[in-house]
C-alpha cells in the first residue's frame, strides 16, 4: 500500500493517566490526621495546605525550646557582664593600687618611727638622769623628806630606766618591720605590673561567654527544629496540580517519611499535573509493528467533543498474556481541563510523516492490494479479511488499475487497518475462525 502521512492505521482502547506517574504527597512527620483540607479533583497550588495533623505535642515542644532559649540568653548576658567586669578589673586594677598605697603608708609610718627612735632614746636618757638626780637628792635628805616622796622618786627612776631599755630594744624590731613592708611594697608593685590573677579571670570570663554563646546557639537550633516539627504537622502540596485521590482520612495514623517502597503509610493524597497526561493504550500484538516513537495519535473520549492530539512515547517492556496486547504510552498534547485520569479513550494511530520528493507529495492517497489476494465471483471482486474477533469475512471491493509491481488499486470496500488473508490451507466461509500464523510485512507495501 502507498499512503500519505496522517492516514489512520489502526485503533485501540486505552485510558488516561498522569505522566509519568501520580505524585504521592506524604506526611513528613509521624502523627494522626486531624483534618483534610482538600477533596478529590480540587485544584491546589504549591505550598497550599492539604491536611493537618494533631499538633498539640509539637506546640508544647516549641514552648519548651523557647523557654530553654530564654534561659540560655540570660546566662549569656550574665557571662558578658562578668567579662566586662573582668576587663575593667584588669585594665583598671584599683584594688591593687589601694593595697599598694596601704603598704606604702605603713612603710612610711615604720620608717618615721625608726627615724624618731634616736631622739626618743636621747630624751629617755635625759629623763633617766633627772629621775636619778631627784631620787638621790631626796634620799640624802631622808630625815627631812617624807618617805612617801622618796618612794615616789624611786618609782619615777625605775620607770625612766625601763622606758630607756624599751626604746633601746625597739630598733631591731622597727628595722625588721621596715624591711618587711619594703618587700610587701615590691611584691604589690610586681603584682600590679603582671596582673596574673586579673588576666586569668578575664580569660576565664571570655571562655564562659564563648560557652554561653554556644549553648545559646544550640537552644536557638532546638527552637528551629521544634518549629520545623510543628510546621510539618501541616501537609502541603509539593506542586501546582489537582488532587487525584484521597489516600488517608481523618484519624489515620501516618508514619512520616514513608517506611517502604511504593505507597507507604505516610501518603495522605495523590496529585497530578493536569497539563501532563498520557494515555496507556492496549495495542494488539499484530499492530505493534506499526507503532514507532513520535508517531501521531488521535484520541477520542466522551468528555471532549474535539479529537485530542497525541504522540507515541514508548512501548512497555512486557505484554499482557491474557489480552494478547502490549501497552503503549501516548503523550497527550495540550489536554483540556475536561480530561482526567482513569477516563477511557479510543486511540487512532496515524501513519507518520516521511520524507518525500516534491512530486510524491502531490500524489493523493491510494490503496493497493496484492493481486494474488483478489478473488472474484458473479457479484464481483472480493477479498477475505480477518475481523477483530479473529473470524473470516468476505469483503466486496471495487478495483482500479494495476501497477507494474503486481499490485491492484482498491478504490473502495477496504480500509487500510484491515487484515487481508494472504494464504489459506482450506476454503473460507463468513464467520469461520481463522488462525493467524503471522504477518507478511513485505507483500503489498511500497
Phi and psi in degrees as a GROMACS rama.xvg file:
@    title "Ramachandran Plot"
@    xaxis  label "Phi"
@    yaxis  label "Psi"
@TYPE xy
-116.397  125.455  UNK-2
-143.234  152.202  UNK-3
-94.8864  167.626  UNK-4
-61.8969  141.766  UNK-5
94.9895  1.90966  UNK-6
-77.9776  136.23  UNK-7
-67.6096  128.407  UNK-8
-97.7463  -50.3444  UNK-9
-164.018  165.089  UNK-10
-117.757  153.035  UNK-11
-153.731  147.606  UNK-12
-81.5275  161.36  UNK-13
-168.947  -172.338  UNK-14
-146.973  156.047  UNK-15
-86.5637  143.372  UNK-16
-149.34  160.968  UNK-17
-64.8678  151.211  UNK-18
-116.371  127.473  UNK-19
-80.5277  -29.3919  UNK-20
-147.514  169.818  UNK-21
-71.0774  152.002  UNK-22
-97.2704  120.952  UNK-23
-86.6032  122.189  UNK-24
-96.4356  114.041  UNK-25
-109.927  151.942  UNK-26
-74.3906  135.676  UNK-27
-89.1153  -3.10969  UNK-28
-141.267  159.556  UNK-29
-78.0991  142.508  UNK-30
169.994  -170.311  UNK-31
-118.073  131.759  UNK-32
-68.5533  124.1  UNK-33
-92.0765  -38.6817  UNK-34
-155.701  137.645  UNK-35
-96.8813  133.001  UNK-36
-106.059  2.95378  UNK-37
-133.35  166.216  UNK-38
-126.356  165.402  UNK-39
-63.4329  135.666  UNK-40
87.6444  -5.48747  UNK-41
-72.5075  139.179  UNK-42
-83.4738  128  UNK-43
-130.215  157.431  UNK-44
-109.069  160.533  UNK-45
-59.8615  131.248  UNK-46
88.6231  -7.078  UNK-47
-72.8824  137.336  UNK-48
-62.6937  137.121  UNK-49
-110.985  -40.1717  UNK-50
-151.779  158.636  UNK-51
-125.01  136.619  UNK-52
-97.3456  160.301  UNK-53
-65.2387  122.105  UNK-54
-121.233  12.3753  UNK-55
-61.6124  -39.1314  UNK-56
-66.3967  -38.3143  UNK-57
-66.8793  -36.1927  UNK-58
-64.9885  -41.1894  UNK-59
-64.8354  -37.2047  UNK-60
-65.9719  -34.5765  UNK-61
-64.4328  -45.5306  UNK-62
-62.0705  -41.7738  UNK-63
-62.0188  -43.2539  UNK-64
-65.7973  -38.1436  UNK-65
-66.0667  -39.7756  UNK-66
-64.3498  -42.4824  UNK-67
-62.4004  -37.8511  UNK-68
-63.5289  -40.4984  UNK-69
-62.6213  -40.1293  UNK-70
-63.0481  -45.0864  UNK-71
-64.8146  -36.9667  UNK-72
-66.2021  -38.3361  UNK-73
-63.5704  -41.9661  UNK-74
-63.4389  -35.4257  UNK-75
-66.6855  -40.7293  UNK-76
-63.0872  -41.6858  UNK-77
-64.8998  -40.9924  UNK-78
-64.6908  -38.4171  UNK-79
-66.7544  -37.4561  UNK-80
-63.7634  -42.4433  UNK-81
-63.4646  -36.4937  UNK-82
-65.6871  -43.4825  UNK-83
-61.7956  -42.2925  UNK-84
-65.0844  -41.0607  UNK-85
-65.7137  -37.2553  UNK-86
-66.8748  -43.4015  UNK-87
-63.8859  -40.6026  UNK-88
-63.7499  -35.1141  UNK-89
-78.1602  -41.5541  UNK-90
-73.0933  -27.8004  UNK-91
-132.082  78.5711  UNK-92
-76.8471  65.3257  UNK-93
-62.67  -36.8755  UNK-94
-61.4902  -36.3575  UNK-95
-73.2021  -36.1178  UNK-96
-65.2012  -36.5635  UNK-97
-64.3364  -45.14  UNK-98
-62.5955  -39.8088  UNK-99
-66.1474  -39.4004  UNK-100
-64.523  -41.1398  UNK-101
-62.1235  -42.0702  UNK-102
-64.0006  -41.0912  UNK-103
-65.6989  -38.6325  UNK-104
-64.1282  -43.7304  UNK-105
-65.4887  -37.4059  UNK-106
-64.5993  -42.6167  UNK-107
-63.8255  -38.87  UNK-108
-64.8968  -42.9369  UNK-109
-66.3497  -39.971  UNK-110
-64.6197  -35.9263  UNK-111
-64.9156  -43.9063  UNK-112
-61.968  -40.39  UNK-113
-66.8639  -37.1851  UNK-114
-70.1728  -31.7373  UNK-115
-78.0379  -17.0602  UNK-116
-57.635  -44.6197  UNK-117
-59.6145  -38.5975  UNK-118
-70.3287  -36.9965  UNK-119
-66.4232  -38.5851  UNK-120
-64.5376  -43.7249  UNK-121
-61.4586  -41.8947  UNK-122
-66.9133  -37.6599  UNK-123
-67.5241  -37.5279  UNK-124
-64.4196  -42.3728  UNK-125
-63.5021  -39.6981  UNK-126
-66.3723  -36.5875  UNK-127
-67.0288  -41.4918  UNK-128
-63.6399  -39.7785  UNK-129
-66.0178  -41.395  UNK-130
-65.4168  -36.9351  UNK-131
-65.8071  -45.4105  UNK-132
-62.3841  -41.003  UNK-133
-66.779  -40.3563  UNK-134
-67.31  -43.8342  UNK-135
-66.0758  -39.2736  UNK-136
-63.773  -40.3735  UNK-137
-74.0276  -31.2813  UNK-138
-69.184  -36.841  UNK-139
-67.3069  -26.9545  UNK-140
-103.411  47.1887  UNK-141
-65.7864  -36.2295  UNK-142
-72.7611  -33.4401  UNK-143
-88.2266  -19.1273  UNK-144
-105.677  136.219  UNK-145
-62.0478  151.899  UNK-146
-64.2255  -31.1336  UNK-147
-65.1625  -35.8379  UNK-148
-69.9824  -39.9929  UNK-149
-63.4847  -42.1201  UNK-150
-62.8358  -39.5179  UNK-151
-63.8742  -39.1799  UNK-152
-66.4014  -40.3258  UNK-153
-63.8942  -38.2824  UNK-154
-65.4541  -42.6759  UNK-155
-62.0148  -37.0589  UNK-156
-66.0036  -44.2209  UNK-157
-62.9514  -40.2533  UNK-158
-65.63  -41.1957  UNK-159
-65.5102  -37.12  UNK-160
-66.521  -40.823  UNK-161
-66.683  -40.2983  UNK-162
-62.0924  -39.5635  UNK-163
-65.3844  -42.9503  UNK-164
-63.1813  -39.3479  UNK-165
-64.2815  -41.2794  UNK-166
-67.049  -37.8447  UNK-167
-66.9982  -30.8236  UNK-168
-86.1973  -10.7569  UNK-169
-73.8252  -26.9291  UNK-170
-57.8708  -50.1319  UNK-171
-60.0935  -40.8397  UNK-172
-65.2543  -43.8699  UNK-173
-62.7592  -37.0687  UNK-174
-65.9416  -42.8219  UNK-175
-63.5557  -38.2495  UNK-176
-63.8083  -42.0604  UNK-177
-63.4731  -43.0222  UNK-178
-62.8059  -42.2651  UNK-179
-63.9541  -41.7836  UNK-180
-66.919  -33.1942  UNK-181
-64.8604  -42.4673  UNK-182
-62.9512  -40.5538  UNK-183
-63.7765  -41.1082  UNK-184
-62.2911  -43.2781  UNK-185
-64.5263  -40.6433  UNK-186
-64.2016  -42.4776  UNK-187
-65.8283  -33.9987  UNK-188
-65.3774  -43.4224  UNK-189
-64.3586  -40.67  UNK-190
-63.5271  -38.1248  UNK-191
-67.9925  -30.9058  UNK-192
-78.5928  -44.1416  UNK-193
-80.0856  -38.5547  UNK-194
53.0396  47.8555  UNK-195
-63.9913  -52.34  UNK-196
-65.7276  -38.652  UNK-197
-66.7667  -38.7453  UNK-198
-65.217  -40.7  UNK-199
-62.5261  -44.287  UNK-200
-63.2648  -37.0045  UNK-201
-66.0706  -46.6964  UNK-202
-64.9631  -37.0759  UNK-203
-65.1259  -39.1516  UNK-204
-66.5958  -38.9094  UNK-205
-62.9457  -40.5469  UNK-206
-64.0234  -39.081  UNK-207
-64.0909  -39.7398  UNK-208
-63.9714  -43.9165  UNK-209
-61.8666  -43.5174  UNK-210
-64.7128  -41.1395  UNK-211
-65.304  -36.9536  UNK-212
-62.2841  -44.6611  UNK-213
-62.0492  -43.4153  UNK-214
-64.1898  -36.2563  UNK-215
-66.7373  -42.7728  UNK-216
-65.0441  -38.4301  UNK-217
-63.4021  -42.2943  UNK-218
-65.0241  -38.2703  UNK-219
-64.7774  -38.2713  UNK-220
-64.3271  -38.7897  UNK-221
-63.8156  -34.995  UNK-222
-64.3576  -43.8315  UNK-223
-62.7627  -42.0188  UNK-224
-63.4951  -41.1907  UNK-225
-66.1385  -40.1321  UNK-226
-66.4241  -37.673  UNK-227
-63.8182  -43.5309  UNK-228
-62.5635  -36.6952  UNK-229
-67.7425  -42.7848  UNK-230
-65.0293  -31.6265  UNK-231
-71.824  -7.79735  UNK-232
-74.625  -6.62068  UNK-233
-107.07  115.469  UNK-234
-83.4986  123.216  UNK-235
-114.561  155.36  UNK-236
-71.0374  130.297  UNK-237
-82.7901  -3.44435  UNK-238
-161.31  167.477  UNK-239
-79.4543  130.768  UNK-240
173.902  -159.916  UNK-241
-123.957  153.616  UNK-242
-79.6233  121.738  UNK-243
-81.7517  -50.6805  UNK-244
-156.526  154.022  UNK-245
-91.7476  120.124  UNK-246
-90.2744  -42.28  UNK-247
-110.809  162.297  UNK-248
-128.735  164.259  UNK-249
-55.4088  135.955  UNK-250
95.2004  -9.30855  UNK-251
-76.5614  136.603  UNK-252
-87.1876  126.854  UNK-253
-110.53  142.344  UNK-254
-77.6611  -32.247  UNK-255
89.287  110.544  UNK-256
87.0089  -13.2238  UNK-257
80.4677  130.78  UNK-258
-111.694  -5.89012  UNK-259
-149.688  157.478  UNK-260
-61.4521  157.253  UNK-261
82.2463  -152.777  UNK-262
-79.0836  101.062  UNK-263
-85.1275  176.797  UNK-264
-72.8122  -1.54007  UNK-265
-93.6652  -9.60123  UNK-266
-71.8957  130.056  UNK-267
-101.912  -50.5613  UNK-268
-140.162  167.836  UNK-269
-117.004  138.061  UNK-270
-123.623  166.833  UNK-271
-151.529  160.223  UNK-272
-92.2071  113.869  UNK-273
-64.6459  -13.8971  UNK-274
-91.6608  -4.03627  UNK-275
-126.094  90.3438  UNK-276
-125.225  158.24  UNK-277
-142.156  163.26  UNK-278
-115.008  130.486  UNK-279
-98.9795  111.245  UNK-280
-105.84  134.274  UNK-281
-87.9901  100.996  UNK-282
-97.2748  129.859  UNK-283
-61.5828  147.472  UNK-284
-61.3789  -32.4763  UNK-285
-71.5363  -17.3012  UNK-286
-94.9922  -9.8196  UNK-287
-59.1417  -37.6116  UNK-288
-60.4497  -20.1754  UNK-289
-89.4446  2.66922  UNK-290
-97.8896  125.152  UNK-291
-134.213  147.996  UNK-292
-58.4936  139.423  UNK-293
84.8141  -2.2285  UNK-294
-67.0029  135.146  UNK-295
-70.1637  145.636  UNK-296
-138.019  134.162  UNK-297
-99.144  131.49  UNK-298
-119.429  130.313  UNK-299
-118.966  135.089  UNK-300
-144.969  153.977  UNK-301
-67.3628  -21.2396  UNK-302
-82.8305  -4.51679  UNK-303
-134.823  127.834  UNK-304
-72.1851  -34.6076  UNK-305
-89.0062  151.988  UNK-306
-72.188  139.265  UNK-307
-97.1842  147.716  UNK-308
-101.208  143.129  UNK-309
-148.272  176.673  UNK-310
-146.625  148.119  UNK-311
-69.9012  129.532  UNK-312
-91.6007  -58.9506  UNK-313
-171.479  165.819  UNK-314
-96.2136  152.243  UNK-315
-74.8034  169.665  UNK-316
-84.3711  -16.227  UNK-317
-137.392  148.419  UNK-318
-90.9966  164.308  UNK-319
-93.1118  111.455  UNK-320
-70.4825  -25.3245  UNK-321
-79.2761  -42.9698  UNK-322
-90.8481  -7.69921  UNK-323
57.0702  44.5969  UNK-324
-132.62  166.748  UNK-325
-125.966  129.739  UNK-326
-77.3436  131.617  UNK-327
-120.564  131.441  UNK-328
-91.7892  128.48  UNK-329
-121.62  123.629  UNK-330
-72.0986  133.16  UNK-331
-92.1977  117.461  UNK-332
-84.519  124.817  UNK-333
46.8348  63.652  UNK-334
-67.0035  138.075  UNK-335
-73.9945  166.398  UNK-336
-69.2776  -16.6414  UNK-337
-79.7136  -9.68475  UNK-338
-97.9888  128.539  UNK-339
-132.567  162.175  UNK-340
-58.7063  153.87  UNK-341
76.6458  0.0369884  UNK-342
-75.2952  138.674  UNK-343
-81.3067  142.395  UNK-344
-139.097  166.498  UNK-345
-118.96  123.365  UNK-346
-106.581  127.847  UNK-347
-108.019  115.327  UNK-348
-83.751  126.967  UNK-349
-101.94  154.937  UNK-350
-69.3908  135.639  UNK-351
-74.7269  161.424  UNK-352
-74.845  133.953  UNK-353
-120.621  156.457  UNK-354
-76.1219  121.015  UNK-355
-132.689  163.648  UNK-356
-77.0721  167.01  UNK-357
-61.0571  -35.2717  UNK-358
-68.4339  -38.221  UNK-359
-71.1232  -29.792  UNK-360
-71.6954  -17.127  UNK-361
-87.3621  -7.84006  UNK-362
-77.7818  144.731  UNK-363
-82.9081  165.562  UNK-364
-67.2705  131.901  UNK-365
-136.345  140  UNK-366
-111.922  126.025  UNK-367
-119.735  151.226  UNK-368
-132.534  151.22  UNK-369
-61.2585  142.854  UNK-370
-63.4657  -35.0182  UNK-371
-71.9332  -14.3172  UNK-372
-92.5246  -7.07857  UNK-373
-84.5178  125.91  UNK-374
-121.202  167.218  UNK-375
-145.714  153.479  UNK-376
-145.163  -162.88  UNK-377
-63.9551  -27.8099  UNK-378
-81.6831  -12.2835  UNK-379
124.274  -163.842  UNK-380
-80.2658  149.287  UNK-381
-155.329  164.711  UNK-382
-134.267  157.299  UNK-383
-97.5248  128.764  UNK-384
-121.631  166.496  UNK-385
-111.485  121.398  UNK-386
-79.2887  -176.213  UNK-387
-67.5175  -18.5238  UNK-388
-93.0796  4.65177  UNK-389
78.0075  28.4779  UNK-390
-117.233  150.78  UNK-391
-75.103  148.593  UNK-392
-146.876  131.94  UNK-393
-85.2869  127.099  UNK-394
-124.722  119.724  UNK-395
-74.691  137.728  UNK-396
-132.661  156.044  UNK-397
-109.875  124.048  UNK-398
-97.0831  156.636  UNK-399
-115.079  -139.574  UNK-400
-81.5572  166.642  UNK-401
-105.475  141.068  UNK-402
-93.7543  172.848  UNK-403
-75.0758  -14.5501  UNK-404
-92.5849  12.3716  UNK-405
81.7251  22.0003  UNK-406
-110.095  145.445  UNK-407
-117.233  132.342  UNK-408
-71.4261  132.414  UNK-409
-104.704  110.267  UNK-410
-79.152  -32.1369  UNK-411
-160.488  164.757  UNK-412
98.6246  -7.85274  UNK-413
-139.934  136.082  UNK-414
-103.522  155.063  UNK-415
-67.9915  -24.4297  UNK-416
-86.6444  -4.40374  UNK-417
-83.9532  148.898  UNK-418
-94.1382  124.52  UNK-419
-98.4671  134.349  UNK-420
-74.1324  120.177  UNK-421
-94.3645  -43.0732  UNK-422
-137.115  136.927  UNK-423
-140.331  149.561  UNK-424
-95.3461  -11.3344  UNK-425
-149.79  161.543  UNK-426
-60.8455  148.868  UNK-427
-107.189  151.943  UNK-428
-134.072  158.189  UNK-429
-59.6004  130.818  UNK-430
84.498  4.75702  UNK-431
-81.1056  132.065  UNK-432
-60.3527  140.341  UNK-433
-122.439  132.903  UNK-434
-94.6353  113.628  UNK-435
-87.0373  117.51  UNK-436
-87.8991  -19.0507  UNK-437
162.532  174.583  UNK-438
-107.615  136.898  UNK-439
-93.3943  103.526  UNK-440
-82.5714  -5.86556  UNK-441
-96.2719  -42.1106  UNK-442
-73.4056  135.882  UNK-443
81.3224  7.19354  UNK-444
-115.305  135.805  UNK-445
